[in-house]
């Protein structure tokens, strides 16, 4: 932010008191009761000034309010403590994902049973899920950005992730293997859990090849895109949050 700090008198309309410039004044109101001369006692005009705080960076903002009369005597002095809250529009995430269902990668081998003269196609057991490291992005839809001063956690947000590193079924490492799209639940400002659909590059048997079928040499396989389900446990330190231009008192 740039500019000079300070307060100013906002331009407001004049209701019914000429001579008060750009300030709003009340009309004189008659009181029932004591008669002064030939007329009634009249309430003096009061003036209301509207002031606006200039933009402030996040942090404490103290406002001193003084009420004085026409002679300059102070009737009251009040210190109002305000806070400009730091808010965020989005955050980068780093997480570990478990991928299930058809998004699990496979490895196939030619295995010969004892006493058999022909090798068969067999699948290497992987435990039913794959693990991968995911770099993600969460867009906060909260009005004026998401703040944490009220400890109002448990917020939801759209989530987009990219599978950066994953261990293949054969023990090797694959890079940029998947895309995650789903919804995250922010448990705390630092941790979140995302549920996603995963578009993932996986290894499958070539057309015409089946598990248990005869094979000679290496098992024919193909690489294709498949859709699975993922659950991502994310961490997001404060320096990975993206600030919102709209804070609030």
Helices and strands as residue ranges (DSSP letters): E 7-9, E 24-25, E 30-36, E 39-42, E 47-48, E 51-53, E 59-68, E 74-84, E 87-100, G 101-103, E 108-111, E 120-123, E 130-139, E 146-147, E 155-167, E 173-186, E 191-205, E 221-235, G 238-240, E 241-243
